[in-house]
Amino acid sequence: MTVTVHRARAVLSPGTPPLVDGAVAVRDGRIAAVGRFDDVISEFPDAAVHEEDGALTPGLVNAHTHLQYTDMAAVGRAAHDGFESWMGAFMELYPLPRDWSASAAAGAALCLRAGTTAVAEIVTDAEAGSAVHESGLHGIAFWEVLGWTESAWRLGGPETVRAQLGALPTPPTVGLSPHAIYSLDTEVIRELSRLAAEWGVRQHIHAAESAWEDAYVRTGTGDLAERWRANGRGEFALLSGNGVGTGVIPYLDSLGALTPTTHLAHGIYVDTDDRRLLRDRGVSVALCPRSNAVIGLDPPPIAAYLREGNAIAVGTDSLSSSPSLSIWHDVAALHRLAREQGYAAPDLHARLFHAATAGGAHALGLDAVDPTGILQVGARADLAVFPVSATTPEDALAELVENGPAEASLTVVGGHLRWRTPAREERMTANV
Ligand SMILES: [Zn+2]
């Protein structure tokens, strides 16, 4: 079996000391060795050696995105002053005829260029469902479920969703994404959680993203509640019952939606008790700070999540609410926010690096199947190389976290070369 060795002046993996002049050996889609180049090459003296220019890391995990909206970047390039104005701009473009398949494929290609090797991808229109499969990205395609009232659901909802889920091409693994607490009736969310367990699939839910949503769940009031009543959704239990008097997190918990096989997106409007409940339930949160800023929302409480020890991951959300699909750019935003929110501990670089790699793999449950998001012998060969100007591994980590590049110079998924900067295109082979 052919062995390929990628040699880089800095090799970084969460939870292990950085390596100077390090190398990773890849064989049959897995990592066969990690260490100093001299040691790795003595173990595999016949390996093909690729001299990489930059810092080699595990592939990044984008723990929340919607690749099908890549073609709607005009919405994400504008500034909005809240969820209502953003949704208005989104809904002007969403109904227009569009090639969702091509749009999602373009998004998958951008992810690979950004050094991302696994995604939590939300599929809303079935034509977009093949993008992750065809790109070779690792991760989960979550079928988005939204708009169901309880009465409609009783007329065949489970059968419909089961068929939609079954139509998604695999790999990747498939999952369910109950969209949000305001777009599905209470009993539908409860039943989806039960069905997800029965069908053995994970769930991914937008939660605690806007103040709108908070008022909606507590009292069934506010702009969002009025908009939904006007749109004929007044029979949703939260609207007819004037809310449940709690925030989004306890509400989801009361429906059985918070389990270790669920991860949330956003998690902005959460207090100390909510964060404790998420830890108790083993639920990770994918933070998407640039999307929150584009929409005009508050920033996530990253410092509190770090201090209290919540499991966090990083997502870009889609280009309809973010300037790019670069995970490093969201990591840089989280770094700035953490410092602004008073997080002064020296482990910030290491923890945000962990969130973008192993933390993302854990959020998606990928690490329950295979070691993923770390560089260790036997792990999936999901890796990336990023250009850096720093000369020491410690400085390279700081540079990646605070000002990481938009584009990788190399992206390898499961041992397959999926991206290399064109200048070195001549070295491309089908497998590495
Ligand atoms: Zn989203």
Residues whose N, C-alpha, C, O or C-beta is under 5 A from the ligand:
A	BS01	ZN	D317
